Amino acid sequence: MSKTLVIYLMSGRQTPELAAAAVAGGADIVELGFPFSDPLADGPVIRRAAERALAEGMRTRACLECLERTRELAPETPLVPMTYASLLEAYGWQRFDADVRAAGGTSMIVADLPAGERPELARVQLVAPTSTDERIRLAGELTDGWLYLVTLTGTTGARGELSPALPGLVERARRLTNVPLYAGFGISTPDHARTVAEVADGIVVGSRALEVAEEGPGSLQRYVASLRAALDAALVV
């Protein structure tokens, strides 16, 4: 079974074309960041991208329009908005859910909304090395399609080395849940992708994808293709 490649992009005017390039490079799922002024889980690259998006006028309605345009350019690709609970609180929980679905979103990630809260809101759940077994089990029961493994304690960002906590987190999640496990935070190179694919079902790449996206769709497509090749190579080793 092929490994899943999730690419994160911040919502903005160029995002639909960038998402299409990521899909052409081999991305299976595209996360679309809805910028928030105090993104607790995000490192410096995603924070700067959020600041640029907000300066560009990317409020919730504009992000939904970006999602709709992205859906037009990537009609078959799951699109997953990622944001924070305060944005949904301000916009309206059910209204946000309905408008995301109407714009072409297939799920969502609310980074700071614990498993068990707002259970009516179908979303991808996150767990970390610090999560208890009870939390991992609950997240696995409630998650929408796959479980997002936050591989380290701290914020997002490209790193030189993978987190040593990942194998243990995967082992616990395998024992406590029965859903696909996609690992993110700190994954940035083809070597990282290949290594993570040996234990997880997929990877999520954000900060490095955003950096490459600044060079344009062509550069992003080539970068994503390098990750895709590494994931596919992991299957035949």
C-alpha angles and dihedrals in degrees: 000000000000120000118247121243117204118189122196121213130174116240112256144126094285096041099097091057091044091050091051089051091050091052091048087053092054108274113154097193132021122209114205116204116221100205120241127188096232108034102178097186097045127098127215098283095053091040090056091047090052091049091051091048092051090048087052090056099257100159122154097281092048090049090052089052089050089052090051093051091046090053089055091055095040103035098166102037122099108244117201121188113213123201146123134282096247090065091054091045091055095043097039124265100239093035091054092048092049094045093048091053092046090052093052104269115149098197137332143231121222102189099200100037109104122225109268095034116105092003090178089068108088107218145142109269125220129217130182138196087266093056116113121238088250091054092047092049092049093046090051091052094049103035121115107236102319142021120243110221111206097207098203144023109259138038134324121273143121112278136186095233133038119243113269087214093070100086092050092048091050091049092052093045091050090052096046103036141036102212134100113279119218118184126212144164117078099019111128114136137060088247089055090049093051093048095048091046089063090070109016132057095234147345137241118213119190122143097043091044089054092050092051091044088063086069091058141261095297094056091046092051091052092047093049090047089056090054091046091052091050092051092048091048090054089063095059100043 
